[in-house]
Amino acid sequence: MKKKTVIFGAGYHGRAAFRKVLTLKNLEIINWVDSNIKLKSNYLFEKKILDLGSLKTLDFDQIIFCGRHIEDQLKAYKKLGLSKKILIWDSIKLKPKTEQIKKRDVELYKILKDVIKKLNKNNIPYWADTSGLLTLIRKDKISILSDFDLGFDYRYIKKIFNIFKYEKNYEIYRGYFQRKKKFPKIAFLSKNKSILFEPAVLDFIFYTKEKRTFYKFGNKRIKIPFKLVQQKEIFQYKDLNIAVPARSKEYLVHLYGKQFRKRARFYNNPLNYKNYKIKKIVN
């Protein structure tokens, strides 16, 4: 008999857990639970999203925790005093099948090729950043992580938003994060609607320069010495020439530590925005 299972979190990692369950014979996802009250009563993959308190009256056998906020999720869940079985799934457990990664790679490659072409045409400097740089230097599949990041000097924000408005081959999302103040966000998603693998995502990250330091816009806790970004070189990926920091290894050590080549079993998120607003640009 299949165990009635709930997934905590309807984000990227929760969806990865759902896809993993599809390959298992002894589990059945009956609901999602999410701390974002705005998602309450919505449906994802035909399963209803509940708030945390709903678990008190829900008939289920076990709950899966995964992603960037496991510690906070566990603290909130344990306050309910429930005795259901807890499953904690790490990045190894959540890793998609090879075939799924290949399909997502194809979609991300198409977006990257088009976006980089437009950036070069309009003389906008960029560099493969964080997740994007990690996958290139690790020589991993470019879509193995939740997204592929490109970094930019904030001075180019208006020009970038003017260039990327509408596109027929993929979706463009434009909007802003809101913490103490608003700051812009732009991302590109493939039009994949398959339940079997995640849409490919290319994300833009903006930095402001103060003296000899680059600060992540909206979060000065993340800072990068300008000397690590100043010089660029080309990383060849298939037929794409992708700009990366010339001191890529130092850059990654600065961000992730000396063990950056080793993929972490559990994710963490240094940015925890209380409110996230996004506007979809309709093509």
C-alpha distance (Angstrom), angle and dihedral (degrees) to the residues before:
residue distance angle dihedral
M1 . . .
K2 3.81 . .
K3 3.79 116.9 .
K4 3.79 114.3 -120.9
T5 3.79 103.9 -119.7
V6 3.81 134.8 -169.0
I7 3.81 124.7 -161.2
F8 3.80 118.0 -144.8
G9 3.80 107.1 -141.5
A10 3.80 128.9 28.6
G11 3.81 94.2 -148.1
Y12 3.80 131.4 101.9
H13 3.80 96.7 -62.5
G14 3.78 93.6 42.6
R15 3.79 89.5 53.7
A16 3.82 89.0 49.3
A17 3.81 88.4 54.2
F18 3.81 90.4 50.2
R19 3.80 91.1 53.5
K20 3.79 90.3 48.8
V21 3.80 90.6 52.8
L22 3.81 89.2 54.5
T23 3.81 86.9 67.9
L24 3.82 94.2 50.6
K25 3.77 124.1 84.5
N26 3.80 100.0 -158.3
L27 3.81 100.4 54.0
E28 3.79 133.2 70.9
I29 3.79 123.5 -172.5
I30 3.79 108.7 -138.2
N31 3.82 100.9 168.1
W32 3.76 147.8 -6.4
V33 3.78 124.0 -128.3
D34 3.80 121.8 -157.6
S35 3.80 134.6 176.1
N36 3.81 90.7 -140.4
I37 3.78 101.4 96.3
K38 3.81 90.4 -161.3
L39 3.81 88.7 70.6
K40 3.80 93.9 53.9
S41 3.82 113.6 126.5
N42 3.80 92.3 8.6
Y43 3.79 119.4 124.2
L44 3.79 128.9 -126.9
F45 3.81 119.4 -174.0
E46 3.82 86.3 -10.7
K47 3.81 92.5 -59.5
K48 3.79 119.9 116.5
I49 3.81 120.7 -117.3
L50 3.81 112.5 -132.6
D51 3.77 133.2 -169.5
L52 3.79 118.6 -113.5
G53 3.80 95.3 -102.0
S54 3.81 91.3 58.9
L55 3.81 89.6 71.9
K56 3.82 89.7 75.1
T57 3.80 91.1 72.5
L58 3.83 99.8 27.4
D59 3.80 119.5 109.2
F60 3.82 104.5 -131.9
D61 3.82 138.9 134.3
Q62 3.79 105.4 -147.4
I63 3.79 144.8 -0.3
I64 3.82 130.8 -138.6
F65 3.82 121.7 -140.5
C66 3.80 119.7 -166.7
G67 3.80 142.2 140.7
R68 3.80 133.9 43.9
H69 3.79 103.0 -32.6
I70 3.83 104.6 47.6
E71 3.80 95.5 129.2
D72 3.80 93.6 51.6
Q73 3.80 91.6 43.1
L74 3.80 92.4 51.4
K75 3.80 92.3 49.2
A76 3.80 91.4 51.5
Y77 3.81 92.8 44.7
K78 3.81 95.5 48.5
K79 3.79 90.3 55.4
L80 3.81 86.9 68.6
G81 3.80 90.0 65.5
L82 3.81 94.0 -135.7
S83 3.80 121.6 156.5
K84 3.79 98.9 -151.4
K85 3.80 119.4 133.5
I86 3.81 114.8 -89.4
L87 3.82 121.3 -143.9
I88 3.81 118.4 -167.4
W89 3.80 112.5 -163.8
D90 3.82 121.2 -164.8
S91 3.83 131.4 -162.5
I92 3.80 91.4 -83.4
K93 3.78 91.9 56.3
L94 3.82 91.9 44.6
K95 3.81 96.8 48.0
P96 3.83 109.6 125.9
K97 3.77 122.4 -124.7
T98 3.81 116.8 -87.1
E99 3.80 92.0 -111.3
Q100 3.80 91.7 53.4
I101 3.81 91.8 49.7
K102 3.81 91.2 50.3
K103 3.80 92.1 53.5
R104 3.79 92.0 48.3
D105 3.81 90.1 47.1
V106 3.80 90.6 56.5
E107 3.80 91.2 52.8
L108 3.80 94.0 46.6
Y109 3.80 91.6 47.9
K110 3.82 90.9 56.4
I111 3.82 91.9 50.8
L112 3.80 92.9 45.8
K113 3.78 92.6 49.5
D114 3.79 93.3 52.6
V115 3.81 96.3 41.6
I116 3.81 95.2 47.4
K117 3.81 90.1 48.4
K118 3.81 90.3 55.0
L119 3.81 92.9 45.0
N120 3.80 91.4 52.3
K121 3.80 92.7 45.1
N122 3.80 90.4 54.5
N123 3.83 94.8 42.2
I124 3.79 94.7 -118.2
P125 3.82 111.6 155.5
Y126 3.80 117.1 -139.2
W127 3.79 140.0 156.6
A128 3.80 135.8 -150.5
D129 3.79 102.1 -98.4
T130 3.83 138.8 -165.9
S131 3.83 107.5 -36.5
G132 3.81 92.7 16.9
L133 3.80 93.8 51.4
L134 3.80 91.8 43.3
T135 3.79 93.8 57.1
L136 3.82 92.9 46.2
I137 3.80 95.8 48.6
R138 3.80 92.0 42.8
K139 3.83 87.3 50.1
D140 3.78 87.2 -130.0
K141 3.79 129.9 144.9
I142 3.80 106.7 -70.1
S143 3.81 93.4 -129.7
I144 3.81 98.0 45.3
L145 3.82 91.6 105.9
S146 3.79 127.2 57.2
D147 3.82 92.5 -92.0
F148 3.80 144.7 -11.3
D149 3.81 113.7 -113.6
L150 3.79 130.7 -149.1
G151 3.81 120.0 -168.9
F152 3.82 126.5 -140.2
D153 3.76 141.6 -179.9
Y154 3.81 106.2 -109.6
R155 3.81 90.2 -128.2
Y156 3.81 88.4 79.8
I157 3.81 96.1 53.8
K158 3.81 97.6 105.9
K159 3.78 93.1 46.1
I160 3.80 90.9 48.8
F161 3.79 93.3 50.3
N162 3.79 90.1 49.6
I163 3.80 92.8 51.5
F164 3.79 97.7 45.8
K165 3.78 107.5 52.4
Y166 3.79 109.2 117.0
E167 3.78 134.4 11.9
K168 3.79 131.0 172.2
N169 3.81 98.2 -157.7
Y170 3.82 98.9 54.2
E171 3.78 139.8 8.8
I172 3.79 123.8 -95.4
Y173 3.79 119.3 -152.6
R174 3.77 118.8 -163.9
G175 3.76 127.4 176.0
Y176 3.78 140.6 98.1
F177 3.76 144.9 -86.9
Q178 3.75 114.4 -124.8
R179 3.75 121.6 -151.8
K180 3.80 117.5 129.7
K181 3.77 86.8 -27.4
K182 3.77 137.9 8.4
F183 3.74 123.4 -98.0
P184 3.80 130.6 176.7
K185 3.74 129.1 -96.0
I186 3.79 130.3 -171.1
A187 3.80 127.9 176.5
F188 3.79 138.0 165.7
L189 3.81 123.4 -139.1
S190 3.77 131.6 -171.7
K191 3.79 116.3 -121.5
N192 3.78 92.8 -117.3
K193 3.81 110.4 144.1
S194 3.80 96.4 176.3
I195 3.77 117.8 129.4
L196 3.82 88.6 -147.8
F197 3.81 99.6 69.2
E198 3.79 139.1 18.3
P199 3.82 122.2 -103.0
A200 3.81 112.8 -103.2
V201 3.82 113.7 -103.7
L202 3.81 130.3 -157.4
D203 3.80 112.1 -171.7
F204 3.82 131.0 -166.3
I205 3.82 119.2 -141.7
F206 3.80 120.1 -165.0
Y207 3.81 128.4 -151.3
T208 3.79 133.7 -170.0
K209 3.80 120.4 -145.4
E210 3.79 120.3 -134.4
K211 3.79 114.9 176.8
R212 3.82 104.5 -51.5
T213 3.80 98.3 -16.8
F214 3.79 136.0 84.3
Y215 3.81 113.9 -145.8
K216 3.77 123.2 -163.4
F217 3.77 105.3 -111.4
G218 3.79 109.7 -103.4
N219 3.81 94.9 9.0
K220 3.79 117.0 64.6
R221 3.78 91.0 179.6
I222 3.80 86.1 82.2
K223 3.79 107.9 66.4
I224 3.79 132.9 161.7
P225 3.81 126.8 -162.4
F226 3.79 107.0 -113.7
K227 3.82 90.4 -130.8
L228 3.82 88.8 68.6
V229 3.81 92.1 56.3
Q230 3.77 102.1 32.0
Q231 3.80 97.9 87.2
K232 3.82 122.5 47.6
E233 3.77 134.0 -166.3
I234 3.78 134.4 -173.6
F235 3.77 123.4 -98.1
Q236 3.78 113.0 -160.4
Y237 3.81 113.6 -138.1
K238 3.80 111.0 173.1
D239 3.82 101.7 -55.0
L240 3.81 94.1 -24.9
N241 3.80 122.6 105.7
I242 3.80 104.0 -151.4
A243 3.81 120.4 -171.6
V244 3.81 113.4 -128.3
P245 3.83 132.7 171.0
A246 3.81 109.1 -82.9
R247 3.81 87.3 -132.1
S248 3.79 93.9 48.5
K249 3.79 96.9 151.6
E250 3.81 92.8 51.2
Y251 3.80 88.2 46.3
L252 3.81 92.0 54.3
V253 3.81 93.3 43.6
H254 3.81 87.9 53.6
L255 3.82 91.1 51.9
Y256 3.81 102.9 36.0
G257 3.80 108.8 12.0
K258 3.80 131.3 -113.0
Q259 3.79 92.7 -53.9
F260 3.81 93.7 62.4
R261 3.81 92.1 123.7
K262 3.78 90.5 62.9
R263 3.77 113.9 78.4
A264 3.80 111.8 -125.3
R265 3.79 117.0 -118.2
F266 3.79 91.2 -140.9
Y267 3.78 129.2 36.8
N268 3.76 127.5 -131.1
N269 3.77 131.3 -167.2
P270 3.84 120.0 -149.3
L271 3.81 89.4 -171.0
N272 3.76 116.0 67.7
Y273 3.78 107.4 174.5
K274 3.76 116.6 -169.3
N275 3.78 93.9 -155.6
Y276 3.77 127.5 31.8
K277 3.77 119.8 -176.2
I278 3.77 122.8 -178.4
K279 3.75 133.6 178.0
K280 3.76 120.5 -154.5
I281 3.77 116.4 -141.3
V282 3.79 105.1 -138.1
N283 3.79 112.1 -135.1
